[in-house]
């Protein structure tokens, strides 16, 4: 018998997107490894994958994250 139970309880009004079940949940129901959030509204959580894709695109095009000269891959010198 476990002495301590892992708690995933969040605050009311915090919204998450569960990647495993592909659903929006108020307060975390699933483990942190399987969710995005917290978001301030249900609508933001519903668009979690779109928000993540937009952020990834911004980071990929941010010159501060590219140390190698243009046109050279990581395995090229």
C-alpha positions as CSV (number, residue, x, y, z in Angstrom):
1,X,0.0,0.0,0.0
2,X,1.4,3.4,-1.0
3,X,1.9,5.9,1.8
4,X,1.6,8.9,-0.5
5,X,-0.7,9.4,-3.5
6,X,0.6,11.5,-6.4
7,X,-1.7,14.5,-6.7
8,X,-2.4,16.2,-9.9
9,X,-5.0,18.6,-8.6
10,X,-4.9,22.1,-10.1
11,X,-6.6,25.3,-9.4
12,X,-10.2,25.9,-10.6
13,X,-10.0,28.0,-13.8
14,X,-6.7,26.5,-15.0
15,X,-7.2,24.6,-18.2
16,X,-5.0,21.9,-19.7
17,X,-4.8,19.9,-22.9
18,X,-4.1,16.2,-22.4
19,X,-2.0,14.9,-25.3
20,X,-2.8,11.2,-24.5
21,X,-6.5,11.6,-24.5
22,X,-6.7,14.6,-26.8
23,X,-9.1,16.5,-24.6
24,X,-9.3,19.7,-22.6
25,X,-9.5,19.3,-18.9
26,X,-10.1,21.8,-16.1
27,X,-7.4,21.3,-13.5
28,X,-4.9,18.6,-14.4
29,X,-6.4,15.2,-14.5
30,X,-3.5,13.5,-16.3
31,X,0.2,13.4,-15.4
32,X,2.3,16.5,-16.3
33,X,4.2,14.5,-19.0
34,X,1.0,14.1,-21.0
35,X,-0.4,17.6,-20.9
36,X,0.1,21.2,-22.1
37,X,-0.9,24.1,-19.8
38,X,-2.0,25.7,-17.7
39,X,-4.1,28.0,-20.0
40,X,-6.3,30.8,-18.7
41,X,-9.3,29.8,-20.7
42,X,-10.9,26.7,-22.2
43,X,-10.5,28.2,-25.7
44,X,-6.8,28.6,-25.3
45,X,-6.5,25.0,-24.1
46,X,-8.5,23.8,-27.1
47,X,-5.9,25.5,-29.4
48,X,-2.9,24.1,-27.5
49,X,-1.4,22.2,-30.4
50,X,-1.8,25.2,-32.7
51,X,-0.1,27.5,-30.1
52,X,2.7,25.0,-29.7
53,X,3.2,24.7,-33.5
54,X,3.4,28.5,-33.8
55,X,5.9,28.8,-30.9
56,X,8.0,26.1,-32.4
57,X,8.1,28.0,-35.7
58,X,9.1,31.2,-34.0
59,X,11.9,29.4,-32.2
60,X,13.1,27.7,-35.3
61,X,13.4,31.1,-37.0
62,X,15.0,32.8,-34.1
63,X,18.6,33.6,-35.0
64,X,19.7,33.4,-31.4
65,X,19.1,29.6,-31.5
66,X,21.3,29.0,-34.5
67,X,25.0,28.9,-33.7
68,X,26.2,27.3,-36.9
69,X,26.7,29.3,-40.1
70,X,23.8,29.3,-42.6
71,X,23.8,26.3,-44.9
72,X,25.8,24.0,-42.6
73,X,24.2,21.2,-40.7
74,X,25.2,20.0,-37.2
75,X,27.4,17.2,-38.5
76,X,29.3,19.4,-41.0
77,X,32.3,21.4,-40.2
